[in-house]
């Protein structure tokens, strides 16, 4: 009986550890498979589903020949990007993803991808519904 309780406790701890690790940012990001991505990485479409932000590409993937390109995120009417932090990249992207700013309208946000080195970068998308901010989304950008 004691052996059975010990095994059950160890298995529970192991499973709990896996679930906790899964929900925290890993030290080296695990990038989902992007082989079936059909969207244009230069023009990711941001959608709002039941108050939650979604983007048409979990990973924006750029080929080696796509250098100094402008990325423009767009949200539907009725939503807007905050003026200064609509799209925010992690510190590791410094020098690679630059000049991030709200575009010609509050529904657009742009950044330039210098793409001087390969890498995977996490970024945040912030969207407002009227004056109310929605929960941010944290997808990835990948430079081959």
Helices and strands as residue ranges (DSSP letters): H 2-23, E 46-49, E 52-55, E 59-62, E 69-74, E 79-80, E 87-89, G 91-93, E 97-102, E 108-113, E 119-125, E 128-129, E 132-133, E 140-143
